Amino acid sequence: MVLLRREPRGVKLTPAGRAAVADARRAIEAAAAAVQSARAAGEATGGSLRLACAQSLVSVLAPVVREWHHRHPKVTITLRESTSAEELHGFIDADEADVVLMPAPVPDRFTATVVADEEIVLAAPTDHPIARQPVVRVQDLDGVRLVHFAPDNGLSTWLDRSLTKAGVRPEPVMRTSVTVAAPQLAAAGLGVAVCPVSAISAGFPGAVRSFSPHWVRQLVAVTPTTLDPLAARFIANMRRHGVHVPRDVRTQLGGDNSTPAKARPSS
């Protein structure tokens, strides 16, 4: 295909050459736009960020998302929640999420960045005998009426495994799929609940107690093996924020908002 034609006064483009030049200009403009978009994403001045999280961790993500809406208004953020660890893993495998916030552990095929250690607490009616104890141990749950989690909530299997390991057998009185509902049902007098502290909202009407030794779960940001610059910046912000605990809940737990040392329920 001839793109140029030599003439006495120089070189001119053929019709095919003019079409090729137009295509080349469009390609250069597209490449420049791609570079600009990549730079905007890296600097958090543009782009999109697809988030997913365990249902119980929406309150952990919310302050960071709020900050990004204020500081990076041109970044489009979407969020999906799930109670299933397998579904959350699937979001990464199917390239449907850039960052997934969930409890550890996660499969080795993913990159996991530790974001925070979240305390596991006991929620109970204020007049419950266990709430009057100066120290609450996992063993104190043996035979106690328990507001448990439904099988479709990943906390159900996790809690059963933890209590079995500790040799404890509480009496489940009901189950709920919604994590934040468990402590509310406990406070209403149905029994006690064992839940992440992020499930306890400000103004909680019941009693909240720490376990001795402290019981925590590790929260991780799960990403594909290649970390996107925008995702990396968001993860760094999550690590800085950590897990916020309302002041009145901290008061009940008898401490500040610091992260407790990692521990497991003893057997």
Long-range contacts (C-beta under 8 A, 24 or more apart in sequence): 38-229, 40-74, 41-228, 41-229, 41-230, 42-229, 42-230, 42-233, 44-68, 44-71, 44-72, 44-75, 44-230, 44-233, 45-72, 45-74, 45-75, 46-74, 46-75, 47-74, 47-75, 47-76, 47-230, 48-75, 48-76, 48-77, 48-78, 49-75, 49-76, 49-77, 49-78, 49-98, 49-99, 49-230, 49-231, 49-234, 50-78, 50-80, 50-96, 50-97, 50-98, 50-99, 51-77, 51-78, 51-79, 51-80, 51-97, 51-98, 51-99, 51-100, 51-101, 51-234, 52-79, 52-80, 52-81, 52-82, 52-88, 52-91, 52-96, 52-97, 52-99, 52-100, 52-101, 53-79, 53-80, 53-81, 53-82, 53-88, 53-100, 53-101, 53-102, 54-81, 54-82, 54-83, 54-85, 54-88, 54-101, 54-102, 54-103, 54-154, 55-81, 55-82, 55-83, 55-153, 55-178, 55-179, 56-155, 56-179, 56-180, 56-195, 56-196, 56-198, 56-199, 57-101, 57-102, 57-196, 57-198, 57-219, 59-198, 59-199, 59-201, 59-244, 60-101, 60-115, 60-116, 60-118, 60-198, 60-219, 60-238, 60-241, 60-243, 60-244, 61-101, 61-238, 63-241, 63-244, 64-234, 64-237, 64-238, 64-241, 67-237, 67-241, 68-234, 68-237, 75-230, 83-152, 83-153, 83-154, 83-155, 83-177, 83-179, 84-152, 84-154, 85-154, 88-222, 89-222, 92-222, 92-223, 92-224, 95-224, 98-223, 98-228, 98-230, 98-231, 99-221, 99-222, 99-223, 99-231, 99-234, 99-235, 100-221, 100-222, 100-223, 101-219, 101-220, 101-221, 101-222, 101-238, 102-219, 102-220, 102-222, 103-154, 103-158, 103-217, 103-218, 103-219, 103-220, 104-217, 104-218, 104-219, 104-220, 106-220, 106-222, 109-225, 110-222, 110-223, 110-224, 110-225, 111-222, 111-223, 111-224, 111-225, 111-227, 112-220, 112-221, 112-222, 113-220, 113-221, 113-223, 113-235, 113-239, 114-218, 114-219, 114-220, 114-239, 115-219, 115-220, 115-221, 115-235, 115-238, 115-239, 115-242, 116-218, 116-219, 116-238, 116-239, 116-242, 116-243, 116-259, 117-216, 117-217, 117-218, 117-219, 117-243, 117-259, 117-260, 117-262, 118-196, 118-197, 118-198, 118-216, 118-217, 118-218, 118-219, 118-243, 119-196, 119-197, 119-210, 119-214, 119-215, 119-216, 119-243, 119-245, 119-253, 119-260, 120-194, 120-195, 120-196, 120-197, 120-211, 120-215, 120-216, 120-217, 121-194, 121-195, 121-196, 121-197, 121-200, 121-208, 121-209, 121-210, 121-211, 121-253, 122-192, 122-193, 122-194, 122-208, 122-209, 122-210, 122-211, 123-182, 123-183, 123-186, 123-187, 123-192, 123-193, 123-194, 123-195, 123-199, 123-200, 123-204, 123-206, 123-207, 123-208, 124-186, 124-187, 124-191, 124-192, 124-193, 124-206, 124-207, 124-209, 125-186, 125-187, 125-188, 125-189, 125-206, 125-207, 126-187, 126-205, 126-206, 126-207, 128-192, 128-207, 130-192, 130-209, 131-206, 131-207, 131-209, 133-209, 135-212, 136-209, 136-210, 136-211, 136-212, 137-211, 137-212, 137-266, 138-162, 138-163, 138-166, 138-168, 138-211, 138-215, 138-265, 138-266, 139-166, 139-167, 139-168, 141-168, 141-170, 141-192, 141-194, 142-167, 142-168, 142-169, 142-170, 143-169, 143-170, 143-171, 144-170, 144-171, 144-191, 144-192, 145-170, 145-171, 145-173, 145-190, 145-191, 145-192, 146-170, 146-171, 146-172, 146-173, 146-191, 146-192, 146-193, 146-194, 147-172, 147-173, 147-174, 147-175, 147-176, 147-182, 147-183, 147-185, 147-186, 147-190, 147-191, 147-192, 147-193, 148-172, 148-173, 148-174, 148-175, 148-176, 148-182, 149-175, 149-176, 149-177, 149-179, 149-182, 150-175, 150-176, 150-177, 151-175, 152-177, 153-177, 153-178, 153-179, 155-179, 155-195, 155-196, 158-217, 159-194, 162-264, 162-265, 163-265, 165-265, 165-267, 166-265, 166-266, 166-267, 167-267, 168-265, 183-208, 197-243, 197-245, 197-249, 197-253, 198-243, 200-245, 200-246, 200-249, 201-246, 202-246, 202-247, 202-248, 202-249, 203-246, 203-248, 204-246, 204-248, 204-249, 207-252, 208-249, 208-252, 208-253, 209-252, 209-253, 210-253, 210-254, 210-255, 210-260, 211-265, 213-263, 213-266, 214-260, 214-261, 214-263, 215-263, 215-264, 215-265, 216-259, 216-260, 216-261, 216-262, 216-263, 218-262, 219-243
